[in-house]
Structure formats: structure tokens, C-alpha cells
Amino acid sequence: MSRPATQHKRAAYPSYKPSGVAWLGDVPEHWEVISVKRRYEIQLGKMLQNKPYSDLDVSVQYIKALHVLWGKVDTSDLPEMWASPTDLKQFNIKSGDLLVCEGGEAGRAGIVDSAPDPCIIQNALHRVRGNGADVRFLQYALKTVGSRGWFDALCNKATIAHFTREKLAELRMPTPTLSEQRAIAAFLDRETARIDTLIEKKRRQIELLQEKRSALISHAVTKGLDPN
């Protein structure tokens, strides 16, 4: 299926095909559309443990859903729970891991930049590691699923939203070659950072205008108008 030039002046691929996925639409002809479990390893976190169960248990910092923001993970002020040596191996977190929220804003995902060692995740989070795939690309794909409103349908948000391991594992995603995934992720890292900088500048301009407006009103009602 041929397609004209895409928006934002980015050249189209030579041909496209139906993805068979409602939220996705057509994809480049050579891309696969496969379940997440085919290219990624998923680990649900540990249930909160408030006391030691053996002499080998240790108190360890952990990450919960509250710490995961779109695109990043805040590890600056983490709580602690008890964990066994086995837990430390099974639920460990390292730089570059993708964390995906199981509840709350289900599907929200961020990548760990740095974390204490040791550090684990609570069971409201999935840890995702690539197996011949780039977690940065998956993060942006999940953001697209969320922005198009499909997590609500996937997670039965009419009740309590839960993005279970099974739902994440079976979620079908566009899957370019690994080199394409890396190129797309690098492009999006660069361009979204540039846009975020522009947004922050505009936000500061708005704050300054609001301050000027307040000062103008305050001066007029307390000092009157300049007679000239």
C-alpha cells in the first residue's frame, strides 16, 4: 500500500501494510507487529514487605508507581522495605531498565537513569528489559498507546485499571529492526528535549506576563493613574 509524504516533512517509507491493530493503523511494509513478550523480558515487582521473615532479610530501597513519570524515574527519595537475597536478584533495578505502571495511570512508563545499589521494585510496577530490542522505542510506543486512549480499553478502566503482566506481554507493538528502533528513539530523545526546552521558555514568559499584569492592577488601584 503506497502512502504520500507524511506530516512534519518526514519522508514516507516506500510502502505500508495494515497492522491489524486498532490503535496502530498502517505500518511500514518491512516492520513486524508482534507481542511485547517476543522481544522483551517482563518482571512484576515484589509485594510490600514491612518486616523481616528471616535473619537473611535486609532493608532495601524500592521504587513504586509514584516514582515513575513519563520518560523518567525519580530515584531521589526512595522508601525502604524488607527483602530476601532471592528478592534482591529477582526484582533488582539497574540503569537503563524500563519501568511500566501496573496500576494508577496504567501503562505510564519511564527509563531508570540511575538507582541505588541494591534497589528493587514494588508490585505496582513491571520491569522491562530488551531481548534484541530497544526499551526506549517501547517507551515511546507505550506513550502513543496512552495518548490515543487505548490503555482505558485494555485495562477495563470502567472499574479499577490494572495493566497486568499478561496484558503487557500480549500487547502487539510495531517492531522495526533494532537499528531502526535505536535511530527512532534517538531522534525522539533529541526532538522531545528540544520541544520541552521551548515549552519551559514559554512557561517562563507567561509567568512574567502574569506578574506584570498583577503589578499593573495593584499599582492602578492603590496609586491611581498617571495624570499624564
Secondary structure, 3 states (H helix, E strand, C coil): CCCCCCHHHCCCCCCEEECCCCCCCEEECCCEEEEHHHCEEEEECECCCCCCCCCCCEEEEEECHHHEECCEECCCCCCEEEECHHHHHHCECCCCCEEEECCCCCCCEEECCCCCCCEEEECCEEEEEECCCCHHHHHHHHHHHHHCCHHHHHCCCCCCCCCCHHHHHHCEEEECCHHHHHHHHHHHHHHHHHHHHHHHHHHHHHHHHHHHHHHHHHHHHHHCCCCC
